[in-house]
Amino acid sequence: KKGSIAHIIDLTILTRSDKRRDRVEISPEQLSAASLEAEKISKQLNQTVRVIGWYHSHPHITVSPSHVDVRTQASYQMMESGFIGLIFSCFNNDQASQGGRIQLLAFQASDNKEKKVGGAVAAADVSNVV
C-alpha cells in the first residue's frame, strides 16, 4: 500500500534455477520454502511475517531493470500485488568522484514497465579499496 513501511527482519539467499547470465529466476520450491520460513518466524514472534520481495545484483552495469527483471517482477506481483524488487548495482566507477559507486533501486512492474518505488534511485559513493 502507498505509504506503507516494511521492516525486513530476515533474508534468505536463494539459488537461481536458471544459470544464464541474464536470468535470476528461482524455483517455486525455494519460494515456497521461504514462505514456510516466514510462517515459522511469525509463530516465534507472534506477529505476521511474510515474504515481501526479491533482490539481485547488476555487477558492472546500470541499476535499471532489464525486460527480464520487469517480467519476473510482474509474475511475483500476480501472487502478491505489494511485492517489491530490489536491484543492487555495484562495481561501477563514478567519473566525478573517481571512486566506486553502489546504487539500489526498489521497483514494481506496471504495464510491463518498471515503476520506481519510494522515489528516486538511491546511490552512494564508496572508495576504491585495493
N, CA, C and O of each residue as an XYZ file, in Angstrom:
520
protein
N       0.834     -1.180      0.000
C       0.000      0.000      0.000
C       0.875      1.239      0.000
O       1.950      1.249      0.600
N       0.417      2.278     -0.669
C       1.178      3.515     -0.728
C       1.388      4.065      0.677
O       0.455      4.138      1.475
N       2.615      4.447      0.963
C       2.937      4.989      2.263
C       3.245      3.951      3.325
O       3.577      4.311      4.455
N       3.144      2.677      2.996
C       3.430      1.622      3.955
C       4.934      1.479      4.164
O       5.730      1.765      3.270
N       5.298      1.043      5.331
C       6.703      0.788      5.642
C       6.850     -0.694      5.958
O       6.085     -1.251      6.745
N       7.831     -1.318      5.341
C       8.117     -2.724      5.607
C       9.406     -2.813      6.417
O      10.387     -2.128      6.128
N       9.385     -3.654      7.414
C      10.579     -3.902      8.213
C      11.114     -5.270      7.826
O      10.416     -6.275      7.959
N      12.342     -5.311      7.350
C      12.953     -6.572      6.940
C      13.650     -7.160      8.155
O      14.561     -6.554      8.720
N      13.206     -8.359      8.552
C      13.780     -8.981      9.742
C      14.566    -10.241      9.414
O      15.248    -10.789     10.280
N      14.477    -10.704      8.175
C      15.202    -11.906      7.786
C      15.434    -11.864      6.285
O      14.654    -11.267      5.544
N      16.479    -12.482      5.854
C      16.822    -12.546      4.444
C      17.238    -13.970      4.128
O      18.040    -14.564      4.848
N      16.701    -14.506      3.072
C      17.060    -15.855      2.644
C      17.737    -15.765      1.296
O      17.178    -15.205      0.353
N      18.925    -16.305      1.196
C      19.646    -16.317     -0.072
C      19.243    -17.572     -0.823
O      19.427    -18.687     -0.335
N      18.696    -17.381     -2.006
C      18.218    -18.489     -2.820
C      19.135    -18.705     -4.009
O      19.872    -17.801     -4.403
N      19.092    -19.895     -4.581
C      19.906    -20.252     -5.740
C      19.086    -20.066     -7.003
O      17.931    -20.487     -7.076
N      19.691    -19.433     -7.994
C      18.996    -19.249     -9.271
C      18.703    -20.602     -9.899
O      19.553    -21.493     -9.904
N      17.498    -20.747    -10.426
C      17.156    -22.002    -11.098
C      17.591    -21.981    -12.563
O      17.689    -23.034    -13.193
N      17.851    -20.804    -13.105
C      18.298    -20.639    -14.494
C      19.676    -19.997    -14.445
O      19.812    -18.873    -13.963
N      20.688    -20.680    -14.928
C      22.070    -20.223    -14.778
C      22.547    -19.284    -15.893
O      23.713    -18.889    -15.903
N      21.667    -18.926    -16.825
C      22.092    -17.970    -17.850
C      22.401    -16.622    -17.195
O      21.780    -16.250    -16.200
N      23.375    -15.890    -17.770
C      23.850    -14.643    -17.178
C      22.751    -13.618    -16.923
O      22.799    -12.880    -15.939
N      21.776    -13.577    -17.801
C      20.747    -12.530    -17.683
C      19.467    -13.036    -17.031
O      18.403    -12.455    -17.245
N      19.543    -14.093    -16.250
C      18.352    -14.646    -15.599
C      18.573    -14.743    -14.091
O      19.681    -15.022    -13.632
N      17.513    -14.511    -13.332
C      17.603    -14.616    -11.870
C      16.440    -15.394    -11.277
O      16.187    -15.309    -10.075
N      15.733    -16.149    -12.100
C      14.573    -16.876    -11.610
C      14.955    -17.895    -10.541
O      16.025    -18.502    -10.576
N      14.047    -18.055     -9.602
C      14.219    -19.070     -8.563
C      13.107    -20.101     -8.731
O      12.080    -19.831     -9.353
N      13.326    -21.259     -8.176
C      12.330    -22.321     -8.326
C      11.129    -22.064     -7.417
O      11.263    -21.434     -6.367
N       9.960    -22.551     -7.821
C       8.774    -22.428     -6.957
C       8.986    -23.090     -5.598
O       8.432    -22.643     -4.593
N       9.787    -24.155     -5.567
C      10.059    -24.843     -4.302
C      10.810    -23.925     -3.328
O      10.529    -23.923     -2.129
N      11.760    -23.151     -3.847
C      12.513    -22.238     -2.987
C      11.621    -21.110     -2.467
O      11.721    -20.715     -1.305
N      10.755    -20.599     -3.330
C       9.831    -19.547     -2.904
C       8.877    -20.088     -1.834
O       8.574    -19.399     -0.860
N       8.415    -21.307     -2.018
C       7.548    -21.945     -1.030
C       8.289    -22.126      0.290
O       7.729    -21.878      1.358
N       9.544    -22.556      0.221
C      10.337    -22.744      1.437
C      10.539    -21.414      2.170
O      10.509    -21.374      3.400
N      10.745    -20.328      1.420
C      10.888    -19.003      2.032
C       9.594    -18.601      2.736
O       9.631    -18.025      3.823
N       8.458    -18.903      2.122
C       7.160    -18.595      2.732
C       6.948    -19.404      4.005
O       6.421    -18.890      4.991
N       7.361    -20.674      3.985
C       7.256    -21.510      5.189
C       8.145    -20.974      6.309
O       7.767    -21.011      7.480
N       9.314    -20.480      5.948
C      10.221    -19.881      6.940
C       9.575    -18.635      7.547
O       9.677    -18.408      8.752
N       8.911    -17.828      6.715
C       8.214    -16.639      7.224
C       7.113    -17.040      8.202
O       6.928    -16.386      9.228
N       6.390    -18.100      7.894
C       5.345    -18.591      8.809
C       5.950    -19.024     10.140
O       5.393    -18.746     11.202
N       7.092    -19.704     10.076
C       7.777    -20.166     11.294
C       8.196    -18.960     12.150
O       8.021    -18.967     13.368
N       8.744    -17.936     11.507
C       9.149    -16.725     12.236
C       7.932    -16.021     12.807
O       7.991    -15.476     13.910
N       6.823    -16.025     12.066
C       5.574    -15.424     12.562
C       5.164    -16.031     13.891
O       4.785    -15.318     14.821
N       5.242    -17.351     13.974
C       4.868    -18.040     15.217
C       5.830    -17.694     16.346
O       5.412    -17.506     17.488
N       7.136    -17.608     16.022
C       8.126    -17.290     17.048
C       7.936    -15.877     17.593
O       8.066    -15.643     18.794
N       7.628    -14.938     16.698
C       7.499    -13.533     17.098
C       6.074    -13.147     17.489
O       5.836    -12.060     18.017
N       5.139    -14.042     17.226
C       3.725    -13.775     17.479
C       3.247    -12.512     16.743
O       2.510    -11.693     17.291
N       3.690    -12.385     15.495
C       3.238    -11.303     14.620
C       3.363    -11.763     13.172
O       4.105    -12.699     12.875
N       2.644    -11.112     12.286
C       2.643    -11.524     10.887
C       3.969    -11.196     10.221
O       4.430    -10.055     10.250
N       4.569    -12.205      9.627
C       5.796    -12.059      8.847
C       5.541    -12.735      7.512
O       5.001    -13.840      7.468
N       5.925    -12.082      6.427
C       5.715    -12.685      5.113
C       6.819    -12.271      4.161
O       7.561    -11.322      4.415
N       6.912    -12.991      3.073
C       7.879    -12.665      2.017
C       7.331    -11.439      1.292
O       6.185    -11.437      0.844
N       8.161    -10.390      1.177
C       7.688     -9.142      0.568
C       8.422     -8.765     -0.715
O       8.073     -7.774     -1.357
N       9.431     -9.540     -1.092
C      10.145     -9.165     -2.303
C      11.307    -10.071     -2.615
O      11.510    -11.114     -1.994
N      12.071     -9.629     -3.610
C      13.242    -10.366     -4.070
C      14.331     -9.363     -4.431
O      14.052     -8.183     -4.645
N      15.555     -9.833     -4.496
C      16.657     -8.941     -4.852
C      17.668     -9.688     -5.707
O      17.741    -10.917     -5.692
N      18.436     -8.920     -6.445
C      19.580     -9.453     -7.167
C      20.514     -8.300     -7.511
O      20.193     -7.141     -7.246
N      21.648     -8.604     -8.090
C      22.615     -7.555     -8.405
C      22.832     -7.439     -9.906
O      22.602     -8.376    -10.671
N      23.277     -6.269    -10.290
C      23.725     -5.981    -11.650
C      25.178     -5.525    -11.542
O      25.437     -4.322    -11.573
N      26.119     -6.436    -11.420
C      27.517     -6.013    -11.313
C      27.970     -5.352    -12.618
O      27.717     -5.860    -13.710
N      28.625     -4.241    -12.481
C      29.260     -3.534    -13.607
C      28.278     -2.897    -14.589
O      28.718     -2.386    -15.619
N      26.982     -2.904    -14.322
C      26.032     -2.264    -15.238
C      25.039     -1.413    -14.451
O      25.051     -1.395    -13.220
N      24.190     -0.719    -15.178
C      23.196      0.158    -14.567
C      22.249     -0.597    -13.641
O      22.043     -1.803    -13.776
N      21.685      0.140    -12.706
C      20.738     -0.411    -11.751
C      19.351     -0.599    -12.377
O      18.487     -1.238    -11.777
N      19.137     -0.064    -13.546
C      17.821     -0.141    -14.193
C      17.429     -1.585    -14.493
O      18.259     -2.383    -14.928
N      16.153     -1.915    -14.257
C      15.695     -3.282    -14.512
C      15.707     -3.614    -16.011
O      15.386     -2.771    -16.849
N      16.076     -4.828    -16.324
C      16.007     -5.311    -17.706
C      14.576     -5.752    -17.992
O      13.741     -5.797    -17.089
N      14.300     -6.076    -19.248
C      12.968     -6.588    -19.595
C      12.695     -7.895    -18.852
O      11.550     -8.185    -18.507
N      13.742     -8.682    -18.605
C      13.596     -9.934    -17.860
C      13.228     -9.628    -16.410
O      12.364    -10.292    -15.838
N      13.880     -8.625    -15.810
C      13.571     -8.239    -14.430
C      12.119     -7.787    -14.302
O      11.427     -8.163    -13.355
N      11.661     -6.981    -15.254
C      10.289     -6.473    -15.208
C       9.292     -7.618    -15.355
O       8.280     -7.652    -14.656
N       9.571     -8.545    -16.250
C       8.683     -9.692    -16.448
C       8.660    -10.577    -15.190
O       7.600    -11.044    -14.775
N       9.827    -10.799    -14.593
C       9.901    -11.598    -13.369
C       9.126    -10.918    -12.247
O       8.365    -11.565    -11.527
N       9.325     -9.601    -12.103
C       8.623     -8.843    -11.068
C       7.112     -8.912    -11.279
O       6.358     -9.084    -10.322
N       6.675     -8.780    -12.516
C       5.237     -8.834    -12.819
C       4.649    -10.182    -12.405
O       3.524    -10.241    -11.908
N       5.401    -11.264    -12.605
C       4.888    -12.586    -12.225
C       4.766    -12.706    -10.704
O       3.821    -13.320    -10.209
N       5.714    -12.124     -9.958
C       5.611    -12.140     -8.497
C       4.433    -11.293     -8.028
O       3.747    -11.655     -7.073
N       4.197    -10.168     -8.696
C       3.088     -9.297     -8.306
C       1.729     -9.931     -8.584
O       0.726     -9.531     -7.993
N       1.689    -10.912     -9.475
C       0.429    -11.625     -9.689
C       0.049    -12.424     -8.445
O      -1.132    -12.642     -8.177
N       1.059    -12.859     -7.686
C       0.799    -13.592     -6.438
C       0.533    -12.641     -5.280
O      -0.284    -12.930     -4.406
N       1.230    -11.497     -5.279
C       1.131    -10.517     -4.188
C       1.377     -9.128     -4.775
O       2.499     -8.813     -5.173
N       0.341     -8.302     -4.831
C       0.441     -7.005     -5.514
C       1.479     -6.067     -4.899
O       2.004     -5.192     -5.588
N       1.777     -6.241     -3.619
C       2.744     -5.376     -2.958
C       4.188     -5.842     -3.055
O       5.077     -5.213     -2.481
N       4.434     -6.926     -3.766
C       5.778     -7.497     -3.886
C       6.739     -6.465     -4.487
O       6.395     -5.780     -5.451
N       7.929     -6.357     -3.923
C       8.922     -5.370     -4.340
C      10.161     -6.078     -4.897
O      10.583     -7.110     -4.377
N      10.728     -5.515     -5.947
C      12.001     -5.982     -6.478
C      13.097     -5.002     -6.094
O      12.893     -3.790     -6.161
N      14.248     -5.505     -5.695
C      15.416     -4.671     -5.394
C      16.539     -5.068     -6.330
O      16.791     -6.254     -6.542
N      17.215     -4.072     -6.892
C      18.393     -4.332     -7.713
C      19.546     -3.507     -7.152
O      19.428     -2.298     -6.952
N      20.653     -4.184     -6.905
C      21.875     -3.537     -6.448
C      22.846     -3.487     -7.620
O      23.135     -4.512     -8.237
N      23.345     -2.304     -7.922
C      24.358     -2.153     -8.960
C      25.666     -1.836     -8.250
O      25.766     -0.848     -7.523
N      26.647     -2.665     -8.461
C      27.913     -2.491     -7.753
C      29.088     -2.627     -8.723
O      28.916     -3.065     -9.860
N      30.257     -2.255     -8.272
C      31.489     -2.299     -9.060
C      31.458     -1.340    -10.244
O      32.104     -1.588    -11.262
N      30.709     -0.248    -10.115
C      30.685      0.772    -11.152
C      31.601      1.911    -10.747
O      31.674      2.254     -9.567
N      32.296      2.498    -11.700
C      33.143      3.646    -11.429
C      32.366      4.925    -11.665
O      31.660      5.058    -12.665
N      32.500      5.874    -10.734
C      31.873      7.183    -10.863
C      32.953      8.170    -11.279
O      33.902      8.413    -10.533
N      32.807      8.737    -12.468
C      33.822      9.639    -13.009
C      34.012     10.874    -12.133
O      35.141     11.338    -11.975
N      32.950     11.412    -11.566
C      33.029     12.637    -10.771
C      33.857     12.446     -9.501
O      34.692     13.291     -9.179
N      33.640     11.360     -8.783
C      34.336     11.151     -7.511
C      35.597     10.305     -7.659
O      36.375     10.180     -6.713
N      35.801      9.726     -8.838
C      36.927      8.826     -9.080
C      36.890      7.620     -8.137
O      37.918      7.000     -7.865
N      35.723      7.307     -7.658
C      35.567      6.169     -6.759
C      34.539      5.208     -7.301
O      34.024      5.369     -8.407
N      34.256      4.218     -6.507
C      33.232      3.267     -6.884
C      31.852      3.821     -6.580
O      31.698      4.731     -5.765
N      30.874      3.275     -7.231
C      29.503      3.717     -6.986
C      28.619      2.497     -6.794
O      28.649      1.562     -7.594
N      27.839      2.515     -5.734
C      26.868      1.467     -5.470
C      25.493      2.113     -5.535
O      25.265      3.158     -4.925
N      24.576      1.495     -6.272
C      23.225      2.019     -6.385
C      22.220      0.943     -5.996
O      22.488     -0.251     -6.126
N      21.074      1.376     -5.523
C      19.982      0.484     -5.153
C      18.702      1.033     -5.754
O      18.419      2.226     -5.646
N      17.933      0.167     -6.384
C      16.640      0.552     -6.939
C      15.575     -0.386     -6.395
O      15.723     -1.607     -6.459
N      14.502      0.181     -5.860
C      13.320     -0.592     -5.476
C      12.286     -0.340     -6.558
O      12.022      0.811     -6.908
N      11.691     -1.414     -7.098
C      10.757     -1.226     -8.204
C       9.636     -2.245     -8.183
O       9.720     -3.287     -7.534
N       8.579     -1.910     -8.918
C       7.489     -2.817     -9.221
C       7.237     -2.749    -10.720
O       7.722     -1.838    -11.391
N       6.488     -3.698    -11.243
C       6.134     -3.709    -12.662
C       4.750     -3.088    -12.818
O       3.848     -3.322    -12.013
N       4.607     -2.296    -13.867
C       3.322     -1.672    -14.165
C       3.180     -1.632    -15.677
O       3.935     -0.934    -16.354
N       2.227     -2.368    -16.207
C       2.023     -2.435    -17.665
C       3.305     -2.841    -18.393
O       3.666     -2.254    -19.412
N       3.990     -3.863    -17.849
C       5.243     -4.374    -18.409
C       6.353     -3.336    -18.478
O       7.258     -3.439    -19.306
N       6.281     -2.339    -17.611
C       7.346     -1.352    -17.481
C       7.689     -1.269    -16.003
O       6.888     -1.629    -15.141
N       8.904     -0.785    -15.726
C       9.298     -0.638    -14.338
C       8.642      0.608    -13.748
O       8.422      1.598    -14.446
N       8.336      0.543    -12.456
C       7.807      1.684    -11.717
C       8.640      1.768    -10.450
O       8.608      0.860     -9.620
N       9.390      2.863    -10.299
C      10.232      3.010     -9.118
C       9.359      3.150     -7.884
O       8.290      3.758     -7.930
N       9.823      2.586     -6.790
C       9.098      2.631     -5.526
C       9.877      3.523     -4.578
O      11.086      3.359     -4.417
N       9.198      4.451     -3.958
C       9.852      5.286     -2.951
C      10.669      6.417     -3.525
O      11.554      6.927     -2.837
N      10.419      6.835     -4.746
C      11.125      7.984     -5.312
C      12.315      7.597     -6.153
O      12.316      6.567     -6.826
N      13.320      8.432     -6.105
C      14.475      8.293     -6.995
C      15.369      7.128     -6.565
O      15.234      6.581     -5.470
N      16.264      6.780     -7.446
C      17.250      5.747     -7.172
C      18.179      6.226     -6.057
O      18.666      7.357     -6.091
N      18.416      5.386     -5.096
C      19.355      5.725     -4.029
C      20.765      5.373     -4.490
O      20.980      4.292     -5.038
N      21.714      6.255     -4.279
C      23.088      5.989     -4.703
C      24.038      6.421     -3.601
O      23.785      7.394     -2.889
N      25.112      5.700     -3.472
C      26.140      6.063     -2.502
C      27.494      5.853     -3.136
O      27.732      4.830     -3.777
N      28.388      6.817     -2.962
C      29.755      6.668     -3.455
C      30.575      5.926     -2.420
O      30.420      6.142     -1.218
N      31.437      5.062     -2.884
C      32.335      4.347     -1.995
C      33.745      4.482     -2.534
O      33.945      4.665     -3.735
N      34.702      4.392     -1.664
C      36.091      4.492     -2.083
C      36.553      3.206     -2.725
O      36.114      2.121     -2.345
N      37.444      3.324     -3.703
C      38.065      2.115     -4.252
C      39.101      1.614     -3.254
O      39.988      2.361     -2.840
N      38.987      0.385     -2.881
C      39.903     -0.201     -1.912
C      40.703     -1.268     -2.618
O      40.136     -2.137     -3.280
N      42.018     -1.211     -2.483
C      42.881     -2.193     -3.135
C      43.387     -3.179     -2.106
O      44.135     -4.096     -2.444
